[in-house]
Amino acid sequence: MDTHSHTLSSPVASNMTNQPLTPNPHPPAFPIPWEDEQTVTRRNFMSFVLLLSTTLLASTGLLGLVNWFQRRSTAQFTPALIATVNDVPIASAKLFSYPTAHDPCLLIRLAENQFVAYSQKCTHLSCPVIYQAQKNEFFCPCHAGRFAVDDGRVLGGPPQRPLPRILLNVKGHEVWATGVHV
Ligand code: FES
């Protein structure tokens, strides 16, 4: 028997001759066994759910914190007569102090019977804001903060909180301040 010629003709023997293996022209479509693939997918899904839950929890906490910092409240103080109607022409401002002498405020007459008043301290770094009738805004010259005259909301610049609003009570020709909404 010719054992030498038999060995050379078998595929095992050809590998042992250090000949390069020919790449399989038809590789399997799914190289990962099906069971392993299921395991990987389940693990990825659980990681995703955990990440999502953590993100939602963190977002809820952050929103609550922001709301807590931005919540507004109203405080009543001893009413004070701050002007008479004729003191303030329409579209002009009158400076007054409330609730203490160290709290400068601006009274604005928007129309015949419409008044608003706000703290004059910018909510950024407390510079005094200036009333700009033509723009219907308050302007802070320190860092260009802007606030709406209608409700004191921030229109631009670094301030994050609206101007504290002074509660008013117009009795006949008298304008009274009664509280502060911060
Ligand atoms: S102090 Fe008013 S914008 Fe900075």
Backbone and ligand atoms as CSV (ligand in chain L), in Angstrom:
chain,resi,resn,atom,element,x,y,z
A,1,MET,N,N,0.831,-1.207,0.000
A,1,MET,CA,C,0.000,0.000,0.000
A,1,MET,C,C,0.868,1.260,0.000
A,2,ASP,N,N,0.518,2.197,-0.848
A,2,ASP,CA,C,1.315,3.428,-0.942
A,2,ASP,C,C,0.758,4.482,0.026
A,3,THR,N,N,1.239,4.446,1.272
A,3,THR,CA,C,0.726,5.345,2.315
A,3,THR,C,C,1.069,6.797,2.032
A,4,HIS,N,N,2.186,7.043,1.395
A,4,HIS,CA,C,2.600,8.426,1.128
A,4,HIS,C,C,1.612,9.148,0.213
A,5,SER,N,N,1.231,8.534,-0.865
A,5,SER,CA,C,0.314,9.165,-1.800
A,5,SER,C,C,-1.060,9.324,-1.185
A,6,HIS,N,N,-1.496,8.361,-0.258
A,6,HIS,CA,C,-2.798,8.471,0.395
A,6,HIS,C,C,-2.831,9.698,1.317
A,7,THR,N,N,-1.732,9.929,2.050
A,7,THR,CA,C,-1.675,11.042,3.007
A,7,THR,C,C,-1.763,12.380,2.293
A,8,LEU,N,N,-1.096,12.540,1.205
A,8,LEU,CA,C,-1.109,13.801,0.504
A,8,LEU,C,C,-2.468,14.124,-0.092
A,9,SER,N,N,-3.247,13.133,-0.375
A,9,SER,CA,C,-4.519,13.412,-1.026
A,9,SER,C,C,-5.621,13.773,-0.035
A,10,SER,N,N,-5.409,13.538,1.328
A,10,SER,CA,C,-6.499,13.828,2.265
A,10,SER,C,C,-6.444,15.283,2.685
A,11,PRO,N,N,-7.592,15.933,3.013
A,11,PRO,CA,C,-7.614,17.339,3.417
A,11,PRO,C,C,-6.866,17.583,4.703
A,12,VAL,N,N,-6.898,16.638,5.635
A,12,VAL,CA,C,-6.184,16.823,6.898
A,12,VAL,C,C,-4.707,16.926,6.633
A,13,ALA,N,N,-4.285,16.061,5.801
A,13,ALA,CA,C,-2.860,16.054,5.508
A,13,ALA,C,C,-2.447,17.333,4.811
A,14,SER,N,N,-3.260,17.882,3.955
A,14,SER,CA,C,-2.883,19.110,3.271
A,14,SER,C,C,-2.743,20.275,4.232
A,15,ASN,N,N,-3.561,20.323,5.347
A,15,ASN,CA,C,-3.409,21.377,6.344
A,15,ASN,C,C,-2.092,21.260,7.061
A,16,MET,N,N,-1.702,20.073,7.275
A,16,MET,CA,C,-0.477,19.857,8.010
A,16,MET,C,C,0.746,20.230,7.196
A,17,THR,N,N,0.591,20.509,5.947
A,17,THR,CA,C,1.739,20.903,5.121
A,17,THR,C,C,1.960,22.402,5.148
A,18,ASN,N,N,1.225,23.139,6.059
A,18,ASN,CA,C,1.333,24.593,6.187
A,18,ASN,C,C,0.921,25.348,4.927
A,19,GLN,N,N,0.108,24.738,4.129
A,19,GLN,CA,C,-0.457,25.440,2.985
A,19,GLN,C,C,-1.507,26.419,3.517
A,20,PRO,N,N,-1.627,27.665,3.016
A,20,PRO,CA,C,-2.686,28.588,3.495
A,20,PRO,C,C,-4.066,28.019,3.220
A,21,LEU,N,N,-4.954,28.205,4.241
A,21,LEU,CA,C,-6.328,27.719,4.090
A,21,LEU,C,C,-7.077,28.621,3.129
A,22,THR,N,N,-7.857,28.063,2.296
A,22,THR,CA,C,-8.663,28.851,1.373
A,22,THR,C,C,-9.859,29.408,2.128
A,23,PRO,N,N,-10.135,30.774,2.096
A,23,PRO,CA,C,-11.298,31.313,2.801
A,23,PRO,C,C,-12.588,30.677,2.297
A,24,ASN,N,N,-13.473,30.475,3.268
A,24,ASN,CA,C,-14.770,29.893,2.917
A,24,ASN,C,C,-15.542,30.882,2.055
A,25,PRO,N,N,-15.849,30.576,0.850
A,25,PRO,CA,C,-16.573,31.532,-0.014
A,25,PRO,C,C,-18.014,31.759,0.440
A,26,HIS,N,N,-18.525,30.927,1.376
A,26,HIS,CA,C,-19.913,31.086,1.858
A,26,HIS,C,C,-19.922,31.133,3.378
A,27,PRO,N,N,-19.485,32.278,4.003
A,27,PRO,CA,C,-19.480,32.331,5.477
A,27,PRO,C,C,-20.910,32.318,6.008
A,28,PRO,N,N,-21.062,31.849,7.225
A,28,PRO,CA,C,-22.423,31.824,7.792
A,28,PRO,C,C,-22.982,33.241,7.912
A,29,ALA,N,N,-24.283,33.390,7.684
A,29,ALA,CA,C,-24.905,34.715,7.723
A,29,ALA,C,C,-24.869,35.301,9.135
A,30,PHE,N,N,-25.001,34.488,10.193
A,30,PHE,CA,C,-25.033,34.948,11.581
A,30,PHE,C,C,-23.913,34.265,12.341
A,31,PRO,N,N,-22.771,34.932,12.446
A,31,PRO,CA,C,-21.616,34.282,13.055
A,31,PRO,C,C,-21.785,34.009,14.540
A,32,ILE,N,N,-22.707,34.720,15.239
A,32,ILE,CA,C,-22.894,34.476,16.673
A,32,ILE,C,C,-23.990,33.425,16.825
A,33,PRO,N,N,-23.733,32.418,17.647
A,33,PRO,CA,C,-24.797,31.414,17.853
A,33,PRO,C,C,-26.064,32.083,18.358
A,34,TRP,N,N,-27.199,31.514,18.004
A,34,TRP,CA,C,-28.493,32.133,18.304
A,34,TRP,C,C,-28.668,32.371,19.802
A,35,GLU,N,N,-28.242,31.420,20.649
A,35,GLU,CA,C,-28.433,31.545,22.111
A,35,GLU,C,C,-27.648,32.752,22.637
A,36,ASP,N,N,-26.398,32.914,22.157
A,36,ASP,CA,C,-25.578,34.044,22.602
A,36,ASP,C,C,-26.179,35.356,22.149
A,37,GLU,N,N,-26.702,35.361,20.965
A,37,GLU,CA,C,-27.296,36.581,20.437
A,37,GLU,C,C,-28.459,37.034,21.311
A,38,GLN,N,N,-29.273,36.082,21.771
A,38,GLN,CA,C,-30.397,36.397,22.649
A,38,GLN,C,C,-29.888,37.017,23.947
A,39,THR,N,N,-28.811,36.435,24.487
A,39,THR,CA,C,-28.266,36.919,25.750
A,39,THR,C,C,-27.766,38.351,25.602
A,40,VAL,N,N,-27.035,38.634,24.550
A,40,VAL,CA,C,-26.504,39.976,24.325
A,40,VAL,C,C,-27.637,40.979,24.176
A,41,THR,N,N,-28.665,40.634,23.429
A,41,THR,CA,C,-29.773,41.538,23.198
A,41,THR,C,C,-30.502,41.866,24.503
A,42,ARG,N,N,-30.719,40.856,25.338
A,42,ARG,CA,C,-31.421,41.074,26.601
A,42,ARG,C,C,-30.593,41.969,27.520
A,43,ARG,N,N,-29.279,41.752,27.527
A,43,ARG,CA,C,-28.419,42.558,28.383
A,43,ARG,C,C,-28.424,44.016,27.911
A,44,ASN,N,N,-28.335,44.200,26.615
A,44,ASN,CA,C,-28.370,45.556,26.068
A,44,ASN,C,C,-29.676,46.243,26.390
A,45,PHE,N,N,-30.767,45.485,26.292
A,45,PHE,CA,C,-32.078,46.075,26.566
A,45,PHE,C,C,-32.181,46.507,28.024
A,46,MET,N,N,-31.696,45.653,28.943
A,46,MET,CA,C,-31.767,45.992,30.360
A,46,MET,C,C,-30.902,47.215,30.655
A,47,SER,N,N,-29.755,47.317,30.009
A,47,SER,CA,C,-28.891,48.483,30.199
A,47,SER,C,C,-29.593,49.747,29.716
A,48,PHE,N,N,-30.277,49.615,28.589
A,48,PHE,CA,C,-30.987,50.764,28.033
A,48,PHE,C,C,-32.101,51.205,28.984
A,49,VAL,N,N,-32.852,50.222,29.514
A,49,VAL,CA,C,-33.955,50.564,30.440
A,49,VAL,C,C,-33.393,51.244,31.677
A,50,LEU,N,N,-32.283,50.728,32.180
A,50,LEU,CA,C,-31.683,51.313,33.380
A,50,LEU,C,C,-31.224,52.742,33.113
A,51,LEU,N,N,-30.594,52.934,31.966
A,51,LEU,CA,C,-30.113,54.270,31.592
A,51,LEU,C,C,-31.283,55.236,31.443
A,52,LEU,N,N,-32.350,54.756,30.803
A,52,LEU,CA,C,-33.533,55.594,30.594
A,52,LEU,C,C,-34.159,55.988,31.927
A,53,SER,N,N,-34.285,55.001,32.839
A,53,SER,CA,C,-34.881,55.286,34.154
A,53,SER,C,C,-34.049,56.299,34.914
A,54,THR,N,N,-32.738,56.122,34.875
A,54,THR,CA,C,-31.863,57.048,35.588
A,54,THR,C,C,-31.970,58.447,35.022
A,55,THR,N,N,-32.013,58.525,33.690
A,55,THR,CA,C,-32.114,59.842,33.045
A,55,THR,C,C,-33.422,60.527,33.411
A,56,LEU,N,N,-34.525,59.761,33.376
A,56,LEU,CA,C,-35.836,60.339,33.711
A,56,LEU,C,C,-35.867,60.814,35.154
A,57,LEU,N,N,-35.295,60.001,36.035
A,57,LEU,CA,C,-35.278,60.361,37.449
A,57,LEU,C,C,-34.480,61.635,37.671
A,58,ALA,N,N,-33.310,61.710,37.025
A,58,ALA,CA,C,-32.452,62.895,37.174
A,58,ALA,C,C,-33.147,64.128,36.606
A,59,SER,N,N,-33.837,63.967,35.452
A,59,SER,CA,C,-34.524,65.107,34.832
A,59,SER,C,C,-35.644,65.608,35.726
A,60,THR,N,N,-36.408,64.659,36.312
A,60,THR,CA,C,-37.513,65.059,37.192
A,60,THR,C,C,-36.987,65.825,38.398
A,61,GLY,N,N,-35.890,65.302,38.962
A,61,GLY,CA,C,-35.308,65.976,40.118
A,61,GLY,C,C,-34.820,67.363,39.779
A,62,LEU,N,N,-34.196,67.489,38.611
A,62,LEU,CA,C,-33.661,68.782,38.172
A,62,LEU,C,C,-34.797,69.774,37.942
A,63,LEU,N,N,-35.871,69.314,37.301
A,63,LEU,CA,C,-37.014,70.200,37.052
A,63,LEU,C,C,-37.624,70.677,38.365
A,64,GLY,N,N,-37.735,69.747,39.316
A,64,GLY,CA,C,-38.288,70.117,40.625
A,64,GLY,C,C,-37.432,71.171,41.294
A,65,LEU,N,N,-36.115,71.004,41.170
A,65,LEU,CA,C,-35.190,71.961,41.773
A,65,LEU,C,C,-35.331,73.329,41.123
A,66,VAL,N,N,-35.419,73.338,39.792
A,66,VAL,CA,C,-35.577,74.607,39.058
A,66,VAL,C,C,-36.880,75.282,39.459
A,67,ASN,N,N,-37.967,74.484,39.537
A,67,ASN,CA,C,-39.256,75.058,39.938
A,67,ASN,C,C,-39.183,75.615,41.350
A,68,TRP,N,N,-38.460,74.897,42.217
A,68,TRP,CA,C,-38.371,75.357,43.598
A,68,TRP,C,C,-37.685,76.717,43.650
A,69,PHE,N,N,-36.608,76.848,42.857
A,69,PHE,CA,C,-35.878,78.114,42.850
A,69,PHE,C,C,-36.680,79.222,42.183
A,70,GLN,N,N,-37.517,78.846,41.203
A,70,GLN,CA,C,-38.226,79.875,40.445
A,70,GLN,C,C,-39.636,80.134,40.956
A,71,ARG,N,N,-40.041,79.463,42.024
A,71,ARG,CA,C,-41.423,79.645,42.476
A,71,ARG,C,C,-41.597,81.081,42.957
A,72,ARG,N,N,-42.777,81.601,42.789
A,72,ARG,CA,C,-43.044,82.991,43.143
A,72,ARG,C,C,-44.015,83.025,44.304
A,73,SER,N,N,-43.942,84.083,45.063
A,73,SER,CA,C,-44.845,84.218,46.195
A,73,SER,C,C,-45.211,85.682,46.364
A,74,THR,N,N,-46.288,85.898,47.103
A,74,THR,CA,C,-46.769,87.254,47.337
A,74,THR,C,C,-46.707,87.565,48.824
A,75,ALA,N,N,-46.212,88.729,49.166
A,75,ALA,CA,C,-46.169,89.163,50.563
A,75,ALA,C,C,-46.926,90.481,50.685
A,76,GLN,N,N,-47.803,90.543,51.668
A,76,GLN,CA,C,-48.542,91.769,51.933
A,76,GLN,C,C,-47.760,92.612,52.935
A,77,PHE,N,N,-47.741,93.911,52.697
A,77,PHE,CA,C,-47.083,94.835,53.631
A,77,PHE,C,C,-48.077,95.935,53.983
A,78,THR,N,N,-47.679,96.757,54.922
A,78,THR,CA,C,-48.536,97.882,55.300
A,78,THR,C,C,-48.773,98.762,54.081
A,79,PRO,N,N,-50.042,99.011,53.715
A,79,PRO,CA,C,-50.313,99.841,52.537
A,79,PRO,C,C,-49.668,101.219,52.691
A,80,ALA,N,N,-49.205,101.730,51.533
A,80,ALA,CA,C,-48.560,103.051,51.546
A,80,ALA,C,C,-49.055,103.852,50.341
A,81,LEU,N,N,-49.392,105.107,50.576
A,81,LEU,CA,C,-49.776,105.995,49.477
A,81,LEU,C,C,-48.507,106.373,48.720
A,82,ILE,N,N,-48.440,106.024,47.425
A,82,ILE,CA,C,-47.199,106.268,46.682
A,82,ILE,C,C,-47.338,107.376,45.634
A,83,ALA,N,N,-48.564,107.724,45.273
A,83,ALA,CA,C,-48.727,108.790,44.268
A,83,ALA,C,C,-50.200,109.149,44.159
A,84,THR,N,N,-50.472,110.249,43.538
A,84,THR,CA,C,-51.830,110.533,43.089
A,84,THR,C,C,-51.832,110.364,41.574
A,85,VAL,N,N,-52.997,110.113,41.030
A,85,VAL,CA,C,-53.108,109.831,39.592
A,85,VAL,C,C,-52.474,110.956,38.766
A,86,ASN,N,N,-52.683,112.189,39.186
A,86,ASN,CA,C,-52.182,113.318,38.394
A,86,ASN,C,C,-50.661,113.488,38.484
A,87,ASP,N,N,-50.032,112.751,39.418
A,87,ASP,CA,C,-48.567,112.824,39.513
A,87,ASP,C,C,-47.883,112.151,38.331
A,88,VAL,N,N,-48.614,111.253,37.664
A,88,VAL,CA,C,-47.954,110.399,36.663
A,88,VAL,C,C,-48.674,110.517,35.316
A,89,PRO,N,N,-48.121,111.273,34.383
A,89,PRO,CA,C,-48.716,111.314,33.045
A,89,PRO,C,C,-48.652,109.924,32.390
A,90,ILE,N,N,-49.531,109.677,31.433
A,90,ILE,CA,C,-49.532,108.402,30.715
A,90,ILE,C,C,-48.176,108.192,30.037
A,91,ALA,N,N,-47.680,106.958,30.097
A,91,ALA,CA,C,-46.389,106.557,29.511
A,91,ALA,C,C,-45.213,107.239,30.191
A,92,SER,N,N,-45.371,107.486,31.492
A,92,SER,CA,C,-44.226,108.020,32.238
A,92,SER,C,C,-44.103,107.251,33.556
A,93,ALA,N,N,-42.981,107.488,34.244
A,93,ALA,CA,C,-42.684,106.724,35.459
A,93,ALA,C,C,-42.495,107.652,36.647
A,94,LYS,N,N,-42.813,107.131,37.832
A,94,LYS,CA,C,-42.559,107.890,39.067
A,94,LYS,C,C,-41.789,106.970,40.022
A,95,LEU,N,N,-40.715,107.487,40.563
A,95,LEU,CA,C,-39.893,106.710,41.493
A,95,LEU,C,C,-40.498,106.784,42.889
A,96,PHE,N,N,-40.552,105.654,43.580
A,96,PHE,CA,C,-40.994,105.629,44.975
A,96,PHE,C,C,-40.270,104.484,45.685
A,97,SER,N,N,-40.447,104.363,46.994
A,97,SER,CA,C,-39.812,103.285,47.746
A,97,SER,C,C,-40.877,102.446,48.438
A,98,TYR,N,N,-40.700,101.105,48.379
A,98,TYR,CA,C,-41.669,100.217,49.027
A,98,TYR,C,C,-41.096,98.817,49.064
A,99,PRO,N,N,-41.249,98.036,50.118
A,99,PRO,CA,C,-41.952,98.377,51.364
A,99,PRO,C,C,-41.101,99.176,52.357
A,100,THR,N,N,-39.776,99.275,52.098
A,100,THR,CA,C,-38.962,100.096,53.003
A,100,THR,C,C,-38.334,101.230,52.193
A,101,ALA,N,N,-37.704,102.139,52.878
A,101,ALA,CA,C,-37.043,103.265,52.209
A,101,ALA,C,C,-35.854,102.812,51.369
A,102,HIS,N,N,-35.412,101.552,51.573
A,102,HIS,CA,C,-34.258,101.030,50.827
A,102,HIS,C,C,-34.670,100.171,49.635
A,103,ASP,N,N,-35.962,100.205,49.291
A,103,ASP,CA,C,-36.456,99.406,48.160
A,103,ASP,C,C,-37.006,100.327,47.075
A,104,PRO,N,N,-36.133,100.815,46.184
A,104,PRO,CA,C,-36.610,101.713,45.126
A,104,PRO,C,C,-37.506,100.969,44.140
A,105,CYS,N,N,-38.570,101.649,43.718
A,105,CYS,CA,C,-39.540,101.055,42.790
A,105,CYS,C,C,-39.936,102.092,41.749
A,106,LEU,N,N,-40.523,101.603,40.667
A,106,LEU,CA,C,-41.015,102.486,39.600
A,106,LEU,C,C,-42.497,102.258,39.391
A,107,LEU,N,N,-43.265,103.352,39.430
A,107,LEU,CA,C,-44.699,103.307,39.113
A,107,LEU,C,C,-44.857,103.792,37.674
A,108,ILE,N,N,-45.536,103.011,36.848
A,108,ILE,CA,C,-45.725,103.359,35.436
A,108,ILE,C,C,-47.222,103.502,35.172
A,109,ARG,N,N,-47.568,104.556,34.489
A,109,ARG,CA,C,-48.966,104.722,34.074
A,109,ARG,C,C,-49.061,104.317,32.603
A,110,LEU,N,N,-49.687,103.181,32.354
A,110,LEU,CA,C,-49.766,102.646,30.992
A,110,LEU,C,C,-50.911,103.265,30.199
A,111,ALA,N,N,-52.010,103.607,30.892
A,111,ALA,CA,C,-53.185,104.197,30.241
A,111,ALA,C,C,-53.916,105.023,31.288
A,112,GLU,N,N,-55.046,105.589,30.889
A,112,GLU,CA,C,-55.780,106.499,31.777
A,112,GLU,C,C,-55.974,105.884,33.176
A,113,ASN,N,N,-56.434,104.630,33.183
A,113,ASN,CA,C,-56.727,103.986,34.473
A,113,ASN,C,C,-55.905,102.707,34.668
A,114,GLN,N,N,-54.732,102.654,34.075
A,114,GLN,CA,C,-53.925,101.435,34.184
A,114,GLN,C,C,-52.532,101.761,34.702
A,115,PHE,N,N,-52.234,101.229,35.890
A,115,PHE,CA,C,-50.930,101.445,36.510
A,115,PHE,C,C,-50.249,100.099,36.774
A,116,VAL,N,N,-48.939,100.079,36.681
A,116,VAL,CA,C,-48.144,98.931,37.126
A,116,VAL,C,C,-46.951,99.478,37.889
A,117,ALA,N,N,-46.398,98.659,38.759
A,117,ALA,CA,C,-45.219,99.087,39.510
A,117,ALA,C,C,-44.329,97.878,39.776
A,118,TYR,N,N,-43.020,98.125,39.752
A,118,TYR,CA,C,-42.038,97.052,39.959
A,118,TYR,C,C,-40.883,97.574,40.798
A,119,SER,N,N,-40.200,96.624,41.408
A,119,SER,CA,C,-38.933,96.966,42.049
A,119,SER,C,C,-37.996,97.492,40.970
A,120,GLN,N,N,-37.202,98.488,41.347
A,120,GLN,CA,C,-36.271,99.034,40.350
A,120,GLN,C,C,-34.958,98.253,40.313
A,121,LYS,N,N,-34.807,97.288,41.247
A,121,LYS,CA,C,-33.543,96.532,41.301
A,121,LYS,C,C,-33.578,95.392,40.293
A,122,CYS,N,N,-32.617,95.429,39.370
A,122,CYS,CA,C,-32.490,94.347,38.399
A,122,CYS,C,C,-32.279,93.031,39.146
A,123,THR,N,N,-32.914,91.966,38.657
A,123,THR,CA,C,-32.786,90.673,39.344
A,123,THR,C,C,-31.465,89.978,39.026
A,124,HIS,N,N,-30.602,90.614,38.243
A,124,HIS,CA,C,-29.284,90.027,38.004
A,124,HIS,C,C,-28.346,90.425,39.144
A,125,LEU,N,N,-27.925,91.680,39.158
A,125,LEU,CA,C,-27.004,92.129,40.208
A,125,LEU,C,C,-27.454,93.437,40.839
A,126,SER,N,N,-28.772,93.695,40.782
A,126,SER,CA,C,-29.395,94.806,41.532
A,126,SER,C,C,-29.119,96.209,41.012
A,127,CYS,N,N,-28.625,96.368,39.805
A,127,CYS,CA,C,-28.519,97.713,39.233
A,127,CYS,C,C,-29.925,98.280,39.030
A,128,PRO,N,N,-30.088,99.596,39.088
A,128,PRO,CA,C,-31.423,100.168,38.867
A,128,PRO,C,C,-31.812,100.119,37.391
A,129,VAL,N,N,-33.013,99.595,37.118
A,129,VAL,CA,C,-33.484,99.534,35.734
A,129,VAL,C,C,-34.091,100.879,35.334
A,130,ILE,N,N,-34.126,101.127,34.036
A,130,ILE,CA,C,-34.624,102.385,33.480
A,130,ILE,C,C,-35.862,102.094,32.641
A,131,TYR,N,N,-36.899,102.909,32.820
A,131,TYR,CA,C,-38.123,102.732,32.028
A,131,TYR,C,C,-37.920,103.320,30.632
A,132,GLN,N,N,-38.224,102.521,29.591
A,132,GLN,CA,C,-38.144,102.981,28.205
A,132,GLN,C,C,-39.545,102.907,27.592
A,133,ALA,N,N,-40.230,104.056,27.618
A,133,ALA,CA,C,-41.633,104.092,27.195
A,133,ALA,C,C,-41.815,103.658,25.745
A,134,GLN,N,N,-40.893,104.098,24.869
A,134,GLN,CA,C,-41.051,103.808,23.444
A,134,GLN,C,C,-40.961,102.315,23.140
A,135,LYS,N,N,-40.257,101.574,23.976
A,135,LYS,CA,C,-40.132,100.123,23.783
A,135,LYS,C,C,-41.034,99.331,24.728
A,136,ASN,N,N,-41.670,100.022,25.651
A,136,ASN,CA,C,-42.486,99.376,26.673
A,136,ASN,C,C,-41.646,98.341,27.450
A,137,GLU,N,N,-40.425,98.750,27.788
A,137,GLU,CA,C,-39.494,97.846,28.469
A,137,GLU,C,C,-38.800,98.560,29.617
A,138,PHE,N,N,-38.232,97.761,30.525
A,138,PHE,CA,C,-37.244,98.267,31.470
A,138,PHE,C,C,-35.875,97.795,30.962
A,139,PHE,N,N,-34.907,98.705,31.050
A,139,PHE,CA,C,-33.565,98.367,30.572
A,139,PHE,C,C,-32.573,98.509,31.716
A,140,CYS,N,N,-31.721,97.515,31.848
A,140,CYS,CA,C,-30.657,97.592,32.859
A,140,CYS,C,C,-29.352,97.920,32.158
A,141,PRO,N,N,-28.763,99.085,32.450
A,141,PRO,CA,C,-27.552,99.492,31.727
A,141,PRO,C,C,-26.302,98.717,32.140
A,142,CYS,N,N,-26.353,97.991,33.246
A,142,CYS,CA,C,-25.135,97.286,33.692
A,142,CYS,C,C,-24.734,96.178,32.727
A,143,HIS,N,N,-25.689,95.297,32.359
A,143,HIS,CA,C,-25.349,94.186,31.456
A,143,HIS,C,C,-26.434,93.997,30.405
A,144,ALA,N,N,-27.154,95.065,30.101
A,144,ALA,CA,C,-28.169,95.039,29.041
A,144,ALA,C,C,-29.314,94.064,29.323
A,145,GLY,N,N,-29.690,93.931,30.584
A,145,GLY,CA,C,-30.884,93.140,30.913
A,145,GLY,C,C,-32.136,93.894,30.481
A,146,ARG,N,N,-33.169,93.151,30.063
A,146,ARG,CA,C,-34.410,93.793,29.607
A,146,ARG,C,C,-35.608,93.075,30.214
A,147,PHE,N,N,-36.609,93.854,30.610
A,147,PHE,CA,C,-37.816,93.315,31.229
A,147,PHE,C,C,-39.047,93.947,30.589
A,148,ALA,N,N,-40.119,93.160,30.505
A,148,ALA,CA,C,-41.373,93.669,29.948
A,148,ALA,C,C,-42.085,94.525,30.989
A,149,VAL,N,N,-42.651,95.638,30.553
A,149,VAL,CA,C,-43.393,96.499,31.469
A,149,VAL,C,C,-44.735,95.855,31.840
A,150,ASP,N,N,-45.307,95.075,30.933
A,150,ASP,CA,C,-46.620,94.483,31.185
A,150,ASP,C,C,-46.646,93.575,32.419
A,151,ASP,N,N,-45.627,92.721,32.531
A,151,ASP,CA,C,-45.646,91.766,33.651
A,151,ASP,C,C,-44.278,91.570,34.311
A,152,GLY,N,N,-43.262,92.310,33.873
A,152,GLY,CA,C,-41.945,92.230,34.506
A,152,GLY,C,C,-41.104,91.048,34.064
A,153,ARG,N,N,-41.594,90.250,33.093
A,153,ARG,CA,C,-40.829,89.068,32.682
A,153,ARG,C,C,-39.520,89.475,31.980
A,154,VAL,N,N,-38.569,88.560,31.991
A,154,VAL,CA,C,-37.274,88.821,31.358
A,154,VAL,C,C,-37.432,88.761,29.840
A,155,LEU,N,N,-36.909,89.775,29.161
A,155,LEU,CA,C,-36.932,89.804,27.693
A,155,LEU,C,C,-35.564,89.534,27.093
A,156,GLY,N,N,-34.517,89.754,27.869
A,156,GLY,CA,C,-33.182,89.525,27.324
A,156,GLY,C,C,-32.118,89.841,28.358
A,157,GLY,N,N,-30.877,89.436,28.040
A,157,GLY,CA,C,-29.768,89.700,28.944
A,157,GLY,C,C,-29.629,88.613,29.992
A,158,PRO,N,N,-28.718,88.830,30.949
A,158,PRO,CA,C,-28.414,87.779,31.930
A,158,PRO,C,C,-29.467,87.521,33.011
A,159,PRO,N,N,-30.397,88.428,33.328
A,159,PRO,CA,C,-31.341,88.121,34.418
A,159,PRO,C,C,-32.131,86.840,34.152
A,160,GLN,N,N,-32.383,86.100,35.219
A,160,GLN,CA,C,-33.143,84.855,35.110
A,160,GLN,C,C,-34.530,84.971,35.712
A,161,ARG,N,N,-34.743,85.957,36.546
A,161,ARG,CA,C,-36.038,86.086,37.234
A,161,ARG,C,C,-36.704,87.411,36.857
A,162,PRO,N,N,-38.048,87.421,36.836
A,162,PRO,CA,C,-38.751,88.666,36.519
A,162,PRO,C,C,-38.566,89.707,37.619
A,163,LEU,N,N,-38.868,90.938,37.292
A,163,LEU,CA,C,-38.812,91.987,38.308
A,163,LEU,C,C,-39.919,91.754,39.333
A,164,PRO,N,N,-39.625,91.904,40.622
A,164,PRO,CA,C,-40.694,91.824,41.629
A,164,PRO,C,C,-41.760,92.888,41.339
A,165,ARG,N,N,-43.005,92.452,41.388
A,165,ARG,CA,C,-44.096,93.364,41.062
A,165,ARG,C,C,-44.716,93.914,42.345
A,166,ILE,N,N,-44.984,95.196,42.339
A,166,ILE,CA,C,-45.624,95.827,43.493
A,166,ILE,C,C,-47.139,95.781,43.287
A,167,LEU,N,N,-47.849,95.257,44.281
A,167,LEU,CA,C,-49.315,95.201,44.183
A,167,LEU,C,C,-49.872,96.592,44.455
A,168,LEU,N,N,-50.819,96.986,43.627
A,168,LEU,CA,C,-51.375,98.345,43.714
A,168,LEU,C,C,-52.869,98.322,43.999
A,169,ASN,N,N,-53.316,99.397,44.593
A,169,ASN,CA,C,-54.753,99.609,44.799
A,169,ASN,C,C,-55.025,101.083,44.508
A,170,VAL,N,N,-55.768,101.343,43.437
A,170,VAL,CA,C,-56.077,102.730,43.069
A,170,VAL,C,C,-57.428,103.080,43.688
A,171,LYS,N,N,-57.406,104.040,44.602
A,171,LYS,CA,C,-58.632,104.478,45.292
A,171,LYS,C,C,-58.878,105.926,44.894
A,172,GLY,N,N,-59.869,106.135,44.012
A,172,GLY,CA,C,-60.125,107.494,43.533
A,172,GLY,C,C,-58.897,108.020,42.821
A,173,HIS,N,N,-58.310,109.069,43.363
A,173,HIS,CA,C,-57.121,109.660,42.745
A,173,HIS,C,C,-55.830,109.219,43.412
A,174,GLU,N,N,-55.953,108.285,44.344
A,174,GLU,CA,C,-54.756,107.860,45.086
A,174,GLU,C,C,-54.292,106.481,44.637
A,175,VAL,N,N,-52.983,106.352,44.519
A,175,VAL,CA,C,-52.396,105.054,44.168
A,175,VAL,C,C,-51.658,104.525,45.398
A,176,TRP,N,N,-52.094,103.336,45.855
A,176,TRP,CA,C,-51.516,102.739,47.062
A,176,TRP,C,C,-50.761,101.465,46.685
A,177,ALA,N,N,-49.633,101.273,47.342
A,177,ALA,CA,C,-48.928,99.991,47.251
A,177,ALA,C,C,-49.368,99.149,48.448
A,178,THR,N,N,-49.602,97.846,48.178
A,178,THR,CA,C,-50.127,96.996,49.258
A,178,THR,C,C,-49.298,95.726,49.484
A,179,GLY,N,N,-48.427,95.384,48.572
A,179,GLY,CA,C,-47.661,94.144,48.747
A,179,GLY,C,C,-46.653,93.975,47.617
A,180,VAL,N,N,-45.916,92.873,47.680
A,180,VAL,CA,C,-44.892,92.592,46.668
A,180,VAL,C,C,-45.043,91.150,46.211
A,181,HIS,N,N,-45.046,90.972,44.881
A,181,HIS,CA,C,-45.094,89.638,44.291
A,181,HIS,C,C,-43.709,89.348,43.715
A,182,VAL,N,N,-42.977,88.397,44.351
A,182,VAL,CA,C,-41.605,88.105,43.893
A,182,VAL,C,C,-41.555,86.746,43.216
L,1,FES,S1,S,-27.342,93.981,36.886
L,1,FES,FE1,FE,-28.911,94.136,35.440
L,1,FES,S2,S,-28.277,92.950,33.804
L,1,FES,FE2,FE,-26.710,92.718,35.244
